[in-house]
Amino acid sequence: MSQPSISQHLRKLKDSGLIQEERRGRWVYYSLINQSEASPLIDTLLEQFPDQEENVRKLKKSKVTLHCDC
């Protein structure tokens, strides 16, 4: 997806009260709002996705540098 498309999706999620943003310098970090009325539904949906802990461990072990080409 293009960066503008992702930005629009994030804006809509923020406007709907599902996510919050935190600005740190040039970076913006997004997170789910656990107290939203949709939290139980979001939790149920997220439980349907495979666990990614092993993939995260492999990335950390490989010492690959991840970055955004913004």
Phi and psi in degrees as GROMACS dihedral restraints (atoms count N, CA, C in turn):
[ dihedral_restraints ]
;  ai    aj    ak    al  type     phi  dphi    fc
    3     4     5     6     1   -79.2    20    10
    4     5     6     7     1   156.5    20    10
    6     7     8     9     1   -59.7    20    10
    7     8     9    10     1   -43.6    20    10
    9    10    11    12     1   -61.3    20    10
   10    11    12    13     1   -36.5    20    10
   12    13    14    15     1   -65.5    20    10
   13    14    15    16     1   -44.1    20    10
   15    16    17    18     1   -63.4    20    10
   16    17    18    19     1   -41.9    20    10
   18    19    20    21     1   -59.9    20    10
   19    20    21    22     1   -40.1    20    10
   21    22    23    24     1   -65.1    20    10
   22    23    24    25     1   -41.8    20    10
   24    25    26    27     1   -63.8    20    10
   25    26    27    28     1   -43.7    20    10
   27    28    29    30     1   -63.6    20    10
   28    29    30    31     1   -39.7    20    10
   30    31    32    33     1   -61.9    20    10
   31    32    33    34     1   -42.8    20    10
   33    34    35    36     1   -65.2    20    10
   34    35    36    37     1   -40.8    20    10
   36    37    38    39     1   -64.5    20    10
   37    38    39    40     1   -39.3    20    10
   39    40    41    42     1   -67.3    20    10
   40    41    42    43     1   -45.4    20    10
   42    43    44    45     1   -62.2    20    10
   43    44    45    46     1   -29.4    20    10
   45    46    47    48     1   -83.6    20    10
   46    47    48    49     1    -5.6    20    10
   48    49    50    51     1    84.3    20    10
   49    50    51    52     1    16.5    20    10
   51    52    53    54     1   -90.6    20    10
   52    53    54    55     1   -29.1    20    10
   54    55    56    57     1  -130.7    20    10
   55    56    57    58     1   162.1    20    10
   57    58    59    60     1  -126.6    20    10
   58    59    60    61     1   158.9    20    10
   60    61    62    63     1  -122.2    20    10
   61    62    63    64     1   149.6    20    10
   63    64    65    66     1  -132.5    20    10
   64    65    66    67     1   121.1    20    10
   66    67    68    69     1   -91.7    20    10
   67    68    69    70     1   131.0    20    10
   69    70    71    72     1  -131.6    20    10
   70    71    72    73     1    97.0    20    10
   72    73    74    75     1    65.0    20    10
   73    74    75    76     1  -124.6    20    10
   75    76    77    78     1   -84.5    20    10
   76    77    78    79     1   -10.5    20    10
   78    79    80    81     1   -97.9    20    10
   79    80    81    82     1   148.6    20    10
   81    82    83    84     1  -122.5    20    10
   82    83    84    85     1   126.3    20    10
   84    85    86    87     1  -107.2    20    10
   85    86    87    88     1   132.7    20    10
   87    88    89    90     1  -111.6    20    10
   88    89    90    91     1   144.1    20    10
   90    91    92    93     1  -147.6    20    10
   91    92    93    94     1   155.8    20    10
   93    94    95    96     1   -69.7    20    10
   94    95    96    97     1   146.4    20    10
   96    97    98    99     1   -91.1    20    10
   97    98    99   100     1   110.1    20    10
   99   100   101   102     1   -67.7    20    10
  100   101   102   103     1   -21.3    20    10
  102   103   104   105     1   -93.3    20    10
  103   104   105   106     1     4.8    20    10
  105   106   107   108     1   -70.1    20    10
  106   107   108   109     1   156.1    20    10
  108   109   110   111     1   -67.7    20    10
  109   110   111   112     1   -16.9    20    10
  111   112   113   114     1   -89.6    20    10
  112   113   114   115     1    -1.0    20    10
  114   115   116   117     1   -53.6    20    10
  115   116   117   118     1   -45.7    20    10
  117   118   119   120     1   -60.6    20    10
  118   119   120   121     1   -39.2    20    10
  120   121   122   123     1   -67.0    20    10
  121   122   123   124     1   -44.4    20    10
  123   124   125   126     1   -61.5    20    10
  124   125   126   127     1   -43.9    20    10
  126   127   128   129     1   -59.1    20    10
  127   128   129   130     1   -43.5    20    10
  129   130   131   132     1   -62.7    20    10
  130   131   132   133     1   -42.9    20    10
  132   133   134   135     1   -64.8    20    10
  133   134   135   136     1   -44.1    20    10
  135   136   137   138     1   -65.2    20    10
  136   137   138   139     1   -29.8    20    10
  138   139   140   141     1   -64.4    20    10
  139   140   141   142     1   -20.3    20    10
  141   142   143   144     1   -79.6    20    10
  142   143   144   145     1   -14.3    20    10
  144   145   146   147     1   -86.0    20    10
  145   146   147   148     1   145.5    20    10
  147   148   149   150     1   -63.1    20    10
  148   149   150   151     1   148.9    20    10
  150   151   152   153     1   -64.7    20    10
  151   152   153   154     1   135.5    20    10
  153   154   155   156     1  -109.2    20    10
  154   155   156   157     1     8.4    20    10
  156   157   158   159     1   -57.0    20    10
  157   158   159   160     1   -42.9    20    10
  159   160   161   162     1   -64.0    20    10
  160   161   162   163     1   -41.1    20    10
  162   163   164   165     1   -64.4    20    10
  163   164   165   166     1   -38.8    20    10
  165   166   167   168     1   -65.5    20    10
  166   167   168   169     1   -43.5    20    10
  168   169   170   171     1   -59.0    20    10
  169   170   171   172     1   -43.9    20    10
  171   172   173   174     1   -63.3    20    10
  172   173   174   175     1   -41.0    20    10
  174   175   176   177     1   -62.4    20    10
  175   176   177   178     1   -45.0    20    10
  177   178   179   180     1   -63.3    20    10
  178   179   180   181     1   -41.2    20    10
  180   181   182   183     1   -67.3    20    10
  181   182   183   184     1   -35.2    20    10
  183   184   185   186     1   -75.0    20    10
  184   185   186   187     1   -13.9    20    10
  186   187   188   189     1    58.3    20    10
  187   188   189   190     1    30.0    20    10
  189   190   191   192     1   -69.0    20    10
  190   191   192   193     1   135.8    20    10
  192   193   194   195     1   -88.8    20    10
  193   194   195   196     1   119.6    20    10
  195   196   197   198     1   -97.3    20    10
  196   197   198   199     1   139.6    20    10
  198   199   200   201     1  -152.6    20    10
  199   200   201   202     1   164.2    20    10
  201   202   203   204     1  -104.7    20    10
  202   203   204   205     1   129.2    20    10
  204   205   206   207     1   -91.8    20    10
  205   206   207   208     1    57.8    20    10
